[in-house]
Amino acid sequence: MSKENIYLIFTSTKTPLSKVIGIYTKSEYNHVSIALDPDFAMVYSFGRKNFNNPFLAGFVQKDLQDRIFQKANCIIYTCKISFLQSKKIQKVLNNFTSKEHYYKYNFLGLFGVILGKSISRNNAFFCSQFVAYVLSEASIALFHKPLELTTPQDIKQISQLICIYQGKVNAICQSNLKIQGDEKI
């Protein structure tokens, strides 16, 4: 059975919202995205749709050259998955992409995480809730708490993850570095 890779990109964007979340989590990396290719031509997550307005948020498809990432620090992990898991992820992401306008950001869910109370809303996610959902749907990871309470730090604890890069996002973009499999840049 052939193996493929997915990529989880944890970022610290230094935006005001990211800083507030960081105060609570005491972690540098408070945003997580998922990518299917080592070029990061498209990363998927939940976040701001407009750089200047953090409240206009929802499902986003961006590349790492997007303005929000320009000064961001990141840590990137890869995970080997089966062909069937890859197809399942693609199906889930295609569903989100085709209905992009139905999805909104789960701001209330962030308060739920702080309070330790699961707040589930129809068609609403925050970044780690979304990535945990995708990984769960593809049977890559099971979480021992409601997805509405899953943080980026919980996702980083997945045992199959291999760290392949840590540094500035723009260093990847400016030098056109490629990340292949579990080779480090």
GIUR-V254365 format. One record per helix or strand. SS is the DSSP state (a for helix, b for strand). FROM is the first residue (numbers start at 1). LEN is the number of residues. If there is no record, write none. Layout:
ss = [SS SS]
from = [FROM FROM]
len = [LEN LEN]
//
This chain:
ss = [b a b b b a b a a b a b a a a b a]
from = [3 16 31 43 53 67 73 83 100 104 107 124 127 147 152 162 169]
len = [10 10 5 8 10 3 10 16 3 2 9 2 11 3 5 7 7]
//
